[in-house]
């Protein structure tokens, strides 16, 4: 019953939801931005397209979701305990990473950088995870050290993303004093 629940959830969240959002956005594409922008549509679906650079990138959010789920599906479904999993997941992730670097879909430079770092960390996690899994019997790699480094890298990324999302938008204190280090960092972003 757990396998059925997981399969249904993966199909609904990985295929049905992105396709439904893409169809709705495509149908309402003339009302998304610009002079004909509909505030109700922007309120409901704006999270999927408002922060992207141009109208051609309004589907990027769903494309990103689909690629992530495809990579995880390769790891979980395609010939378990076989190197073809690693090859398909890493190939897909690298391809999407290079497309991301070329397209730069977000309006803000910081969002593009965070997305690139996120995908880089995803690729490193897949590669290190498979190296650790394939090395169970031989113990060539330092499992504890690599595991701690992965946890540290993910924690660091989470803290940087939280800082950039919640602290950087406030470049001034309420009393009017400038926070010089935040100003320097936000100018970089």
BELQUI-V875149 format. One record per pair of residues at least 6 apart in sequence whose C-alpha atoms are under 6 Angstrom apart, sorted by the first residue. I is the first residue (numbers start at 1). J is the second residue. Records with the same first field share a line. If there is no record, write none. Layout:
I = J ; J
//
This chain:
18 = 62
31 = 37 ; 38
48 = 61
49 = 58
51 = 106 ; 107
52 = 105 ; 106 ; 107
53 = 105 ; 106 ; 107
57 = 105
71 = 89
74 = 85 ; 89
75 = 85
78 = 85
104 = 112
106 = 112
110 = 189
172 = 178
//
